[in-house]
Amino acid sequence: MKRSTPIAALLALALAGALQAGEAARPKAEEASIPFLNMASSIREWQADREEGVWVMDARRQWYYAKLMAPCHGLDFAVRLGFQTRGTSTLDKFGYVIVPGEDRCPIQSFVKSDPPPDGKRHKGEDEAK
């Protein structure tokens, strides 16, 4: 049976304290939502983040990022998306992204975001006119 030395125990405690301090220093993104999703103009634009998530712009031009629980098949090539809420008209972390004919993908987190990084966004109905 091996015995741990006092130095090893001190190092383990110092490492655990440093990890906790690092986690506390990182700001956590606050969960957000888009109300009145049942209105045609509530989502202006969106852009897929490969199969990992989707950026969504609301009617007030605020961007959000929906991180999905698992890869969403077909999301990267979709030309249309649907959003399903759970009994309300509010899109939040309890909703789903629907890729027509492909997949129904649960949202893990839904937070305010900067615009998508590459500037290539799908045009919403408002801007296609």
N, C-alpha and C positions, 0 to 999 in steps of 0.2 A: 504494500500500500504506500503510495506516494504522499508526502506531506507538502503542502504549499508553503513556500517561504514567505516571510513578512513582506519582502519586497514585491513578490508577485501579487500578493493581496492588495498592496497599496497601488500598484499599477492598474489592477483591475478596477479598483474604486475610482481612481483618477479618470480612467477611460470612460466609465459609466457616467460620471459627473460631466465630462466634456460632451458626451453625446446628448445628455439631457439639456445642457445649456445651449447647444446648437439647435435643438428642436424648439426650445422656448424662444430663441432669437428670431427664427424664421416666421414671418407673418403668414397666417393661414388665410386663404381666400374665403370670403364669406359667401355662403350659398345665396343665389338670387332666383328670380322668377320673371316670366313675362305674363302679365295678366291679359285677360280677354282674348285668348288665343283663338276663340271661335269667330272672331272678326277677320274678314279677308285681308285687311291691311295691317294686321298685327306683326307679321314677319315680312320684312322688305327684301332681305338677301340672306344667303347662306353659302358656306363653303366647307366641303369635307376636308378633314384632316386624315387623309388616307382612309383606313378603316377603324381608326382609334377614337374619333370624335368629330364634332362639327361646330363651326362658328356660325352664330345666328345673329342677324341684325334686326332689332325691333322697329316699331313705327317711329320711335323717337331717335333713331339712328345710333342707339347704344348697342355695342357688340357684347355677346355672351359666348362662352365656350361650354359645350356639353361633352364631357368625357364619358365615354361609354364603358360598360362593365366588361365587355369582351369585343374582339374584332367584329365589325358589322359588315357582312358580306354584301358586296355590290355598292356600298356607300361611295367609294372613290369614283365610280363611273356613273352614278345616278344623275339624271337630269331633273328629277322631281323627288321631293321628300314629303312625308307626312309626319305629323307629330301627334302623339296620343297622350292625353292626360288621364289622371285617375279620378274621374268623377267630378272634376272641376274644369273651369276654362283657363287654368293657369299652368303654363309650362314651367316645370322645375325639376329637381333631381329625382322625382318619383315618376317622371314621364318616360315615353319611349320615342325613338326615332324609327319611322317606318320607311323602308326602301321598297317601293312598289314592286311586287313580283319576286322579291328577294328575301328580305329579312325584317324582323321586328326586334329592335335593339334597345335594351334598358339603359337608361342614363344613370351613371354613377355619381356625377357631380355636375352642377350647373352654376357657373360663376360669371361675373362681369369680366370682360376681357378687352384687350386691344384688338384692332382689326387683324384679319389673317395676315401672315407675314409676307406673302408673295404678291398681294394686290390683285390677283386674278380671282374674281368672285363671280358666282352665278348671279344673273340679273333677276331681281324680283319683278313681279308684275307691274309695280309702280314705275320702274325705270324702263321697262320694255315698250311702254307707250310713247 
